[in-house]
Amino acid sequence: MSFRTVIRVCLCAVLAGRLGRAHGASCGDAVPPIDSGCGAGGAYAVAVDTLVNCRGTRYPTYVCRPEGARGPLPLVFFLHGLGTNSPAAYDHITRHLAARGCCVVMPHYRISSFPAQRRTYRGIYRRMLCAAAELELTVDTTRIGFVGHSFGGAAIPALALRLLTQRGWGARAAFMYIMAPHFVFGITEKELREFPSHVKMLVQVYEEDDCNDHKIASHLFETIGVPDSAKGYMMLVSDSSAAVGCRLCADHSTPCGPGDELGEIDGLDYYGVYRPLDALAACTFSGKGGCRDAALKTEDERYFMGVWQDGRPVRPAFVSDRPEVRAPREQFFFHWEHPWNPFHPTRRRRRFLMRW
């Protein structure tokens, strides 16, 4: 096995959360799911397809569609972390969005270059264009969303910028939902600061993430040219219940479902992933849902996360427009001072990492 292959395998393992902490006992039913409104299941049955007609693409692209929904539908791209060979790890999120009326496209990819991501980003971009062409009669590219985790979350700003500015996608409405982002390649600080201001954005981190430094997320949040009124920064925190006998672990694998060896669907997903995502999508695409309170802002920076079966509230998440990073550098494998970080002030040859 070549040195390059070893590096890729290790990187994929880390970005998938394979070096993260193990979860405690199963908590799937310990915090009851949301039964109505944002965070609840949608009204549509979901059909899952694989697009196979895209030339020049090595990996498949998966599509989740709401059966019986009248189109054209808002188009949402889901960009996964690097440890999955199938859509199974994030299937619960893509199906959840589709059940609520969105057409969700998940292009599969692997690292093609590192640390710069020219070939990887170009491959994802081609899959996005191909999917939109294949689904032309079904989707409305003027209403678009981008959801991503880890490597996929970090890829969103560069890919979204090109689609928004060069293709005119998202002209009517656009949002970005970025979870635990890795280093943000393929975009300059100037481009971030001049980012289209009509986009809405939520950046989310996890208290016990030991993979990607929270400062990566806070720098993105503070630098991007999205107005403060249209963006939010959220941190999900861990909690446990002795009475129920389980622990909600807010680590790097939080958005992953049963298709991932460390994943689980639990209260962190119901209240911390589904609910703000639904609110962000609703207020972006239809102007409904009170996104300022439900997705982006709260009056006291505390975000309700449900109750345990014994009636005790789960520790609230924190939402802020002035994030403070308190976790030490030593907590993270990919810390802010890492030589791959294109935005660290002492990093040389940053342009090499900011172009694709």
NORDA-V776081 format. One record per pair of residues at least 6 apart in sequence whose C-alpha atoms are under 7 Angstrom apart, sorted by the first residue. I is the first residue (numbers start at 0). GAP is how many residues later the second one is. Records with the same first field share a line. If there is no record, write none. Layout:
# NORDA-V776081
I = GAP + GAP
This chain:
# NORDA-V776081
11 = 70 + 71
12 = 70
13 = 197
14 = 66 + 67 + 68 + 135 + 136 + 196
15 = 65 + 66 + 67
16 = 194 + 235 + 236
19 = 190 + 232
21 = 240
22 = 226 + 239
23 = 222 + 223
24 = 221 + 222
25 = 220
26 = 219 + 220 + 221 + 239
27 = 237 + 238
28 = 237
29 = 214 + 278 + 279
30 = 235 + 236 + 275 + 276 + 277 + 278
32 = 234 + 237
33 = 6 + 236
37 = 237 + 240 + 241
38 = 231 + 232 + 235 + 236 + 239
40 = 55 + 58
41 = 54 + 57 + 58
42 = 56 + 57
43 = 22 + 23 + 55 + 56
44 = 21 + 22 + 54
45 = 18 + 19 + 20 + 21 + 49 + 52 + 53
46 = 17 + 18 + 19 + 20
47 = 15 + 16 + 17
48 = 13 + 14 + 15
49 = 10 + 11 + 12 + 13
50 = 9 + 10 + 11
51 = 8
53 = 76
56 = 66 + 70
58 = 49 + 50
59 = 47 + 48
60 = 45 + 46 + 47
61 = 43 + 44 + 45
62 = 41 + 42 + 43
63 = 30 + 31 + 34 + 39 + 40 + 41
64 = 33 + 37 + 38 + 39
65 = 32 + 33 + 35 + 36 + 37
68 = 32
70 = 67 + 68
71 = 65 + 66 + 67 + 68
72 = 29 + 30 + 65 + 66 + 67
73 = 28 + 29 + 65 + 66 + 67 + 69 + 70
74 = 27 + 28 + 29 + 64 + 65 + 66 + 68 + 69 + 70
75 = 26 + 27 + 28 + 29 + 68 + 69 + 70
76 = 27 + 28 + 29 + 68 + 69 + 70
77 = 26 + 27 + 28 + 68 + 69 + 70
78 = 27 + 28 + 68 + 69 + 70 + 73 + 74
79 = 68 + 69 + 72
80 = 68 + 69 + 70 + 71
81 = 28 + 69
87 = 171
88 = 167 + 168 + 169 + 170 + 171
89 = 166 + 167
91 = 165
93 = 10
97 = 6
102 = 36
106 = 17 + 20
108 = 15
110 = 9
111 = 7 + 8
112 = 6 + 7
114 = 225
115 = 69 + 236 + 237
116 = 68 + 69 + 239
117 = 237 + 238
120 = 235
124 = 34
140 = 28 + 29
141 = 27 + 28 + 29 + 30 + 31
142 = 27 + 28 + 29 + 30 + 31 + 142
143 = 25 + 26 + 29 + 30 + 31
144 = 29 + 30 + 31
145 = 10 + 29 + 30 + 31
146 = 6 + 29 + 30 + 31
147 = 8 + 29 + 30 + 31
148 = 29 + 30 + 31 + 32
149 = 29 + 30 + 31 + 32
150 = 30 + 31
152 = 25 + 26 + 28
153 = 27 + 28 + 29 + 30
154 = 29 + 30
157 = 28 + 29
162 = 6
163 = 6
172 = 111 + 112
173 = 25 + 26 + 110
174 = 24 + 25 + 26 + 109
175 = 24 + 25 + 26
176 = 24 + 25 + 26
177 = 24 + 25 + 26
178 = 24 + 25 + 26
179 = 24 + 25 + 26 + 32 + 37 + 72
180 = 31 + 35 + 36
181 = 30
182 = 33 + 158
184 = 157 + 168 + 169
185 = 167 + 168 + 169 + 170
186 = 167 + 168
187 = 166
191 = 31 + 32 + 33
192 = 30 + 31 + 32
193 = 31
194 = 29 + 30 + 31
195 = 29 + 30
196 = 28 + 29 + 30
198 = 27
199 = 26 + 30 + 31
200 = 29 + 30 + 31
201 = 29 + 30 + 31 + 94
202 = 14 + 18 + 29 + 30 + 31
203 = 29 + 30 + 31
204 = 9 + 29 + 30 + 31
205 = 29 + 30 + 31 + 44 + 45 + 46
206 = 28 + 29 + 30 + 31 + 43 + 44
207 = 42 + 43
208 = 42 + 43
209 = 42 + 121 + 122 + 123
210 = 41 + 121 + 122 + 123
211 = 120 + 121 + 122 + 123
212 = 119 + 121 + 122 + 123
213 = 111
214 = 110 + 121
215 = 120
217 = 105
227 = 93
230 = 65
231 = 64 + 65 + 87 + 88 + 89
232 = 86 + 87 + 88 + 90
233 = 83 + 84 + 85 + 86
234 = 82 + 83 + 84
235 = 14 + 36 + 81 + 82
236 = 13 + 80
237 = 10 + 11 + 12
238 = 8 + 9 + 10 + 75 + 76
239 = 6 + 7 + 8
240 = 6
242 = 67
243 = 65
247 = 20
252 = 9 + 10
253 = 9
254 = 14 + 18
255 = 7 + 8
256 = 6 + 7 + 8
257 = 6 + 7
270 = 34 + 35
271 = 33
275 = 18 + 19
278 = 10 + 11 + 12 + 15 + 16
279 = 11 + 15
281 = 6 + 7
282 = 6 + 7 + 8
296 = 22 + 23
297 = 21
300 = 17 + 18 + 19
301 = 14 + 15 + 16 + 17
302 = 13 + 14 + 15 + 16
303 = 12 + 13
304 = 9 + 10 + 11 + 12
305 = 7 + 8
306 = 6 + 7
307 = 6
328 = 6
335 = 8
336 = 7
338 = 8
341 = 8 + 11 + 12
